[in-house]
Amino acid sequence: MRKRIAVSIAVLTLIATAAFADVRGKVTYPDGTPYVKAAVTIKSASGASATVYTGSDGLFIHPGIPAGEYVLEVRTPRDAKEQKVVVTSQQYTDVAPVRVN
């Protein structure tokens, strides 16, 4: 029983200290106007990915991304852009605005 409790505490400690951040940014047209419904996909080296879409303000947020290196891909019907993103243990990882056509 004590061994189970010790293992449970160790697992909970690992989960509590794991580094996660919300990755957020903005997608715009070249003139700075927000781009609505751009697909924003974050991809890990292992091949895992998640996609969200920009809102009416061009903003997106990928919540709870584990610390590490990723590729962020922004897709519209006429354009696609990729950039590297390094997620750290801070609450947010802000991505520079992405301009698309």
C-alpha positions as CSV (number, residue, x, y, z in Angstrom):
1,M,0.0,0.0,0.0
2,R,2.8,2.4,0.9
3,K,4.5,1.7,-2.4
4,R,1.3,2.6,-4.3
5,I,1.0,5.8,-2.5
6,A,4.7,6.7,-3.2
7,V,4.2,5.9,-6.9
8,S,1.1,8.0,-7.0
9,I,2.8,10.9,-5.4
10,A,5.7,10.6,-7.9
11,V,3.3,10.6,-10.8
12,L,1.4,13.6,-9.5
13,T,4.6,15.5,-8.9
14,L,5.7,14.8,-12.5
15,I,2.4,16.0,-13.9
16,A,2.4,19.1,-11.7
17,T,5.9,20.1,-12.8
18,A,5.4,19.3,-16.5
19,A,5.9,22.4,-18.6
20,F,2.9,23.4,-20.7
21,A,2.0,26.6,-22.4
22,D,-0.7,28.1,-24.5
23,V,0.6,29.0,-28.0
24,R,-1.1,32.1,-29.3
25,G,-0.8,34.5,-32.2
26,K,-2.5,36.4,-35.0
27,V,-3.0,35.8,-38.7
28,T,-3.5,38.8,-41.0
29,Y,-3.7,39.9,-44.6
30,P,-0.6,41.8,-45.8
31,D,-2.4,45.1,-44.9
32,G,-2.9,44.0,-41.3
33,T,-6.6,43.1,-41.6
34,P,-7.4,40.0,-39.5
35,Y,-7.7,36.8,-41.5
36,V,-10.8,34.9,-40.3
37,K,-10.9,31.0,-40.3
38,A,-7.3,30.4,-41.2
39,A,-6.2,26.9,-40.2
40,V,-3.4,26.9,-37.7
41,T,-1.7,23.5,-37.1
42,I,1.0,22.8,-34.6
43,K,3.1,19.7,-35.3
44,S,5.6,17.9,-33.1
45,A,8.7,16.0,-34.3
46,S,6.8,12.7,-33.5
47,G,4.1,13.6,-36.0
48,A,1.4,14.6,-33.5
49,S,-0.6,17.6,-34.6
50,A,-3.5,19.7,-33.6
51,T,-5.4,22.3,-35.6
52,V,-7.4,25.4,-34.5
53,Y,-8.9,28.2,-36.6
54,T,-8.6,32.0,-36.2
55,G,-11.5,34.0,-34.9
56,S,-13.0,37.1,-36.3
57,D,-10.1,39.1,-34.8
58,G,-7.5,36.8,-36.6
59,L,-6.3,35.4,-33.2
60,F,-5.7,31.8,-32.4
61,I,-4.7,29.8,-29.3
62,H,-3.4,26.3,-29.0
63,P,-4.0,25.5,-25.3
64,G,-1.8,23.3,-23.1
65,I,1.1,22.5,-25.5
66,P,3.9,20.6,-23.8
67,A,7.3,22.3,-23.8
68,G,9.4,21.5,-26.8
69,E,10.1,22.4,-30.4
70,Y,7.3,22.5,-33.0
71,V,6.4,23.6,-36.5
72,L,3.4,26.0,-36.8
73,E,1.7,25.8,-40.1
74,V,-0.9,28.5,-41.2
75,R,-3.1,27.5,-44.2
76,T,-5.6,29.5,-46.2
77,P,-7.1,28.6,-49.5
78,R,-4.4,30.7,-51.3
79,D,-1.4,30.5,-49.0
80,A,0.6,28.3,-46.5
81,K,3.3,29.4,-44.2
82,E,5.4,27.5,-41.7
83,Q,7.6,28.6,-38.8
84,K,9.4,27.0,-35.9
85,V,8.1,27.5,-32.4
86,V,9.8,26.7,-29.2
87,V,7.4,26.2,-26.3
88,T,8.8,26.9,-22.8
89,S,7.4,26.5,-19.3
90,Q,6.0,30.1,-19.4
91,Q,2.2,30.4,-19.3
92,Y,2.1,31.7,-23.0
93,T,4.3,31.3,-26.0
94,D,3.5,34.2,-28.4
95,V,4.1,33.7,-32.1
96,A,4.9,36.7,-34.3
97,P,2.0,37.8,-36.5
98,V,1.7,35.7,-39.7
99,R,0.8,37.5,-42.9
100,V,-1.0,35.5,-45.6
101,N,-2.7,36.2,-48.9
